[in-house]
Amino acid sequence: MGKNQHVVPHNGDWGVRGEGNSRVTVITQTQAEAIQRAREIAINQQSELLIHGRNGQIRERNSYGNDPFPPEG
């Protein structure tokens, strides 16, 4: 399983950052473009996608890993 991917505000644009990385992997002009790129990376790495709003708070998260279905418990 790879690093979780975060879509974050970046100097007026939007960036895709792997969890724990200090630098962004991709910079786009729109959040929609950043989400699409991050989704591709998360699917490829079987990780999670976390979408942050302009305020930096997580507003949505999607998992592309090997989650058990139905969930245990």
Secondary structure, 3 states (H helix, E strand, C coil): CCCCEEEEEECCEEEEEECCCCCCCEEECCHHHHHHHHHHHHHHHCCEEEEECCCCCEEEEEECCCCCCCCCC
